[in-house]
Amino acid sequence: MKKAINQSTLTLILSGVSVLALLLMLFSMISYSNVTQQLNEANEERYELTYNANRFMNGSSYLTEEVRAFAATCDQEHYDNYLNEVNVLKNRDQGVAAMQEIGITTAEQGMIDQMAALSNQLVPLEEEAMKEAQEGQREAALTYVYGEDYGKAIAQIKDLKEQFLSALDSRSLAKVEQLQKETNSIQLRMFFAMALVAVQLLLVVAITRKSIISPVLVVKSQVEEISKGNLSSPFGLEANTSEIGMLVNSIHETKRELKKYIKEIDTVLDQMAKGNMNQTVGNDYRGEFLPIQTAMGQILDSLNNALAQINVTAERVSEESQRMSAGAQVLSNGTVQQASAVEELSASIQDISRQVELNSADAEHARQFSADAAVQLDLCTQKMSELTEAMSNISDASQQIGGIIKTIEDISFQTKILALNACIEAARAGEAGKSFAVVAGEVQTLAYKSAESAQDITKLIENSMNLVEFGASLSTETTEALSIVFTNAQQSTEMVERIAESAVQQSISLKQLTLGMEQIAGVVQTNAATAEESAASARELTEHADELRHSIQRFRLRNRR
């Protein structure tokens, strides 16, 4: 695998550089804030020093102006202003105290001290001038405040004021300019830090877009294609040792695994669609694909078992249908024999009826007719015995057919259950199970037809058995009647007087017997038709069973021990 820097390492480096740039910018901002504050304080200090220096100087000038004005005008107001300044306002003293509190240099303090000393030298002159002015000596007063000594001191004080202001302003301005330089330097560093941060952000964006965002977008697009089931879409990224590279490798591996699974599943389903059930599912399925392996194995097992059971059932249905066909043939033969016996019995009964009529018409020949009747009655008794035995055989055959029909119904029920299971498994198999679903549908249709045929045969057999039971009852009654007739015929020689009456009764009984025999003949014909229908149903069932076996034979099942 190709080596590459990890996205996490790259992100950490870029983040570290960004943090350093931000820290530099933060430090510059803090420094700028401090220097700006110092600059503001320096400007404020310069203002305060200038204000208090002017206050000191203006206070001194104010005293000079007021004393000169008082000396010139002798106006008491100027005298009061002078005293108010000296005793109350004290601007000179307060200005000096404020400057000392703010902070001044030794040289500046020396100049203040010199101005204070010179100002103190003027106090005696000012006092004398004010004294002379109070006394009205204006010229003398003016001499004190406009004299050479006073003017010289005032000039010196003025020079010292200018020097003090110049020194104070120079010092304050130098401090301000120094702080301004520092401010400009910090601003330059801040601009550099901001430019560095901007470049860093551009680099981060570019590197992030190239190394992280673009590969992630490609990975996202590939994952979307995989989610749509498109495993053949091109994937241009190559695997490497980075996180995204390992993700790309995982996607390539996932596509290979999915293609392998899909190919194997497609192969298995294609073989199932072609009828090949003798196959197995590979054992290399992993994770969430294990249930698919298990389900396909279960489907194959279920289909093999179901088809095998259907094949066995089809063979059983074929065998049972053959047996039912043989039984139906036996029943048909029996009904033919029954029909022949009934016809013979009916002819015999008709002969007996004619003989009874002759007996009733001619009593004189009663004895002879009685003998003939005895013979005929004996024959009838034998025929009725044969008829009773045939009826018993028909009843037994009907019961056997009922058992066969029950077996057919059980086979039909099992076939329907197997067909239903086959339909369910075919539905689970999806497209691959459509062909098998058709077979399962045909099997189910055959099962329904077999069940319907079995029900029809059952109804017909029940009707036949009822009619057979009725015929047997009539045969029994007939046999009993013939026994009575036979007994009466034996006694006819002794009971000639009663022949007519007995003949009439026998005629009525024979008419009823004739009607019963006609009914028996109808039942026998019905049984024959039912037997033919049973034989036809059995043949149809055999054909369907053969079709089912042929349909099952197209599937290649697993060998079973």
Secondary structure as UniProt FT lines:
FT   HELIX           7..73
FT   HELIX           76..84
FT   HELIX           85..89
FT   HELIX           91..102
FT   HELIX           106..134
FT   TURN            135..136
FT   HELIX           138..145
FT   HELIX           148..208
FT   HELIX           209..213
FT   HELIX           214..227
FT   TURN            228..229
FT   HELIX           243..273
FT   TURN            274..275
FT   HELIX           287..289
FT   HELIX           290..361
FT   HELIX           363..365
FT   HELIX           366..429
FT   HELIX           430..433
FT   HELIX           434..490
FT   TURN            491..494
FT   HELIX           496..498
FT   HELIX           499..553
//
